[in-house]
Structures are given as C-alpha cells and as structure tokens.
Amino acid sequence: MTDGITRRTTLAALAGGVAPLRQDVGKDLGDSAMIGQSVAAPFIRSRSVLEKLREIGSSVRDTGAVGDGRADDTHAVQDIADYYARVGGEWFFPAGIFRTTAPIVLNCTKPQRIRGRGKRGVYPGRYDPAQPSELAILMPTHAARGAVRFVGSRTGDGSVELHDLALATLETGSVPIAAFAWDASDRFLRNFTFSGCSIHGFTSAFDLFRSGGGNSEMGLFKAQNCTINRNRWIARTLDQTQWNGFLFQGNEAGQNGYAAGDGGIAITAHNVSISNNCLEGQRDPVKLMGSMRGISVADNYFEDNVGNAAVHLENIRGPFDIGANSFQTFDQAKLNHLVLLSNCGHGRVLGPYRADGVHKMALPVTAIRNAGRNGQSANVNSDTNGLLRMDGFDNGNGYLREPQCSALARERVVAAGRAIAPWNGQPMPVAHHDTKNDAAIAFDVAIRGGAGDWAVVSWLFSRETAAAMPSDPYASISINGTGMPSSRDYIAYGFDEYWRAGEWCLLTAAVRLKVEMKRLLIRLYPYGVTAPGGHQTHYLNPVVYVTDSAEAILPYIDDYIARSVLKPPAVDGFLAGDVLVNAAVVAGGQSHYVKLPGAIDRWAYA
C-alpha cells in the first residue's frame, strides 16, 4: 500500500450504503479495490476503496484489531496511532472491545481526531466484557503508568481530540494507574480535548506527572460531556506539575473515590473553569492548588460528598470565583466544609465558606437557618483547618456588627498618635510599635471560655514601613499563656501582594478550645517573627471574644472603644477641631473633647 498503513485484514464490506464490487469482496485492501456505483444512486461514481477510506477516516480494524475482548489488539492500535502521528487526520474505533497489554502512545506531532461509538451510561457498575455492547471500548489489562500516553516530537505539539471513546478496566488483576497520562518532562504539549468519552475503573482518569527533566507544564486541557465514574481520582497534577488552562464542563463525574486517600479533581492550574458538572458521592471533589490565577468553579451539583471540603482552594492568588453551586444532602459528620479557602488572595464566593487565610474577601453570606450567623461549613465547628482572614475597607464594610458571644474583652490603646478611622473617616488615637524594640506586640487578655467554644481575636493594624521584602504578619494565640491544646499560630501569607504600606488591615483569627480557658496570650508580629529593626506599625488593641460556633465568627471593631478616651491625649498629630468621645463622663460633664489650636494638650469639652 502507498499510504503507509500496514493492513492485517481483507475487505469484507463497506458501511454507508455504497456496496463493494463483487470481485473485491474477500480480497486484500489494495489500491486497486474499487467502490462501484449503487443501483439506487447511479450518479455516484466508482472510486478506489483507499480514496473512500481517506474521507471517512481509518479504523483500527484496518491495521488488524479484532475487538473481541480476548485478542491482544495493542500492536494494531499502536500501528494506526503511529501512522496518524506522521500525517495527522481522523481515525476511529468501531464497535468492539479492544484489549491492550501495553500503553498506547499517542504522538502529538500532527493534529488528530480519534472517534469511538459513544459513551457508557451513568454509574453502570463494574465493566463486564461479557455483556453485549455496540460501543467502542478500549480495555487495558496491564499495570503501566497510563492506558494512553501522550508524547510529542517538538515543544508545542498537540491538538488531539478524542470523541465518544470508552475506556474501562476489569478493576481486578493488572490495571493501569491512569486512563490518560502526560509526562511533562518530555516537553510542553498543548490542546487536548475529550468529548463524550467515558472512563471507568482507574486510579485516576487524567494524570499529569513528571519523571525528570526541566519542564513541568502542559497546556489547554478540555473535558466536556464525559462520563467519569468508579475511579479513585478524576484528575491529578503530580510531581509539581501544572496545567495552563483546564476546562471541565458538563460531565457526569460523580461516584469516584470515596475512601480516605481518594479524591476528585486535585490539580495545580491557571485559567481553570469547572462548571455544570455532577460531582456527587465522592471525597474532596474539587481541590485547586498553587499560586494560580483565573479560577472559576460554578453551577456544579454536589451531594453526599465526604472529606475536608467539597471545594477547596489552596494558595490561589486570584482572581477566583466560586459561583452558584448546588450543595445537597450532606452528612455533617463526614464533610468539614462546603467551600474552604486556604491562604488565598482576591476572589468571590457566592455562598458560605470557611476562611483559612484570605485577603480582602467579602464576608460569607448569612445562613438562613441561623439568622445573624455565617453558614461557613457543613461540619460547622470542624477545627481541622483554622480560621484566619484579613479584611480591608474598600468595599464599605465597617465591621461594626457586634458578634454573638458569651464573653468579650476590649481595651483602649495608650495613645501615641492620631489616625483616621478607615470605616467612618473620624479621628482616633492609635498606638505605635517599632521592631527595633521587639518583633512582637504582646497582649495578655483575661477572658473565659469552655471546651468546644471558639476564642476569636480581631486586630486592626497598619504597617507603615514599605520594606523591600517584608515577612508576612504572624499571629501566635496561646491558650492560658502556656501553649495548651488548641493553641495555634497563623501566618498571613502573601500579605505584601495585597496590602499597601499605610493601609489598615483587620486581622481576625480564631482557635477552638479543647480545655477551659481563663486567659489568652496573644503575640502579634506585624513584620514576621524575625523582622529587622526600624519597621513601624500603628494599631488598636485587639478585640477578643468567645462564641460557641464558627458560624458566629465575624471581624469586629468596637467603634466606641476605638474613638473614645478617658482623658484628652497629649500627643502630636491631632488637628484643631478633631473630636473624640469622652469615655469618663461625670455628673454635669460633656460627651466629647474638641482639640483646640496650639499646644498638644489643649482640648475643650463639647
């Protein structure tokens, strides 16, 4: 043959309503084989079989695949894959069960479109090759890294599409780790589409890994309208690899890994869109990691999920958007959070979430079932993860709503200067701190709480020094001042990326008590534990309170405490006409102090 494909069978029939010439039936498929005219359509001219095949694409049966589930079709499938790696084009799997005993290596040097015959149903159970089917099913019976491996000859190779192809293992004996696998160490490849495919019975449906080499990235993954069930994972990026572009849309992808150690989508990727999928009945269905941007998780269906979080973003720089997902019917003892944000930057969550390190985020929505509280998680009081948020004032929230609490401690600062309250533009006295004296600002607060309660710290501060590479703020919360169980340290990761020098930040951190608390020792390091001297901070004393539920935790500023004084401050900075609240009114006294022109101690009652 002149097309480069080694064919292993003879011509028996051609589909599509065009009959072969009688003398060609049973002969080798050669250039001379002809398709004759149809009686029903005399206008159709006679053409060679090869010419016709080039139009409809080549079948794996052309290279000798049997497709009976017993024969080893590895070489036949690899032959046609190798041919189209050289020339590009479309090839397909007809109905049948194509058993392979080694990985099929798809070289992406030329664009290819690979077709099957449709996908398996939703939750069909373990694959049984004895059951009749009109689908095209690739059935690997080996234990290699992937059933299908993608490689390339040059950086940028790719543009491979797979449509309506089913992959299923027997789930016993030898089973590949992944259905589809990429080794990033080979080179950067891009543009992979999976449409209408079904994947059942693997450790992972899609694995990106690195065995060595310098490259760690792949580009543009797209899975749409697929059925992905009975795998331990949906997609993973391993060995510090990442996708640059990851689209997962409209897939039936529930009932995957449920046991401890399993998961769903666990990837590092930029430009992620996970939308309109069914992700029910599995552990940790969405976990996105790494210092990434452009993340959207919206309009998905979650039900009966277990683990730490239905949606978990970890170290995501943002922007990100967790949209209108549907969360249904959870056992709260088995799922800690609906949405968990760990050390994340700018973004939006349309619904309840747990903040475990967020910057400038809108507060979680108020839960309907507990008016005045924030519905933050499925297992509301889980302390597997902490609670830390850094809130700004650009969105107009003054954080003045007093939390529901059983105890609350607040104290005015010893005034060292003047600042403008960022929530209402009024003058307020503030304290000053310089790291040349100590890296930490310490507070020893007498407050009581019982085991199971939450102890919450809300601290307003402003880093005044624009250091070249400042360390992130660090907060140490010690129960009873002895580091007893439930004591915790927090780091405000990425602080300098989201906050300007001189910008007010309201840091709120919480710990769940495991013992009775009588006092709380707080050490706040605005420039990190090992800050060099000469770094300035302005601050208010923290507000500390105790509440019985993580849902009730709010960032909080006491406006009265912040802007009131027991006596007029005699410090530089206050301007004539500044007004402070008099917190020590006596009979016949006045409610405010007004700064007069002149010396720093000239104030009048008003």
Secondary structure by P-SEA (a helix, b strand, c coil): ccccccccccccccccccccccccccccccccccccccccccccccccaaaaaaaaccccccccccccccccaaaaaaaaaaaaaabbbbbbbcbbbbbbcccccccccccbbbbccccccccccccccccccccccccccccccccbbbbbccccccbbbbcbbbbbcccccccccccbbbccccccccbbbbccbbbccccccbbbbbcccccccccbbbbccccccccccccccccbbbbcbbbbcccccccccccccccccccccccccccccccccccccbbbbcccccccccbbbbccccccccbbbcccccccccccccccccccccccccbbbccccccccccbbbbcccccccccccccccccccccccccccccbbbbbbbbccccccccccccccbbbbbbcccccccccccccbbbbbbbbbcccccbbbbbbbccccccbbbbbbbbbbbcccccccccbbbbbbcccccccccccccccccccccccccccbbbbbbbbcccccbbbbbbbcccccccccbbbbbccbbbbccccccccccccccccccccccccccccccccbbbbbcccccccccbbbbccccccccccc
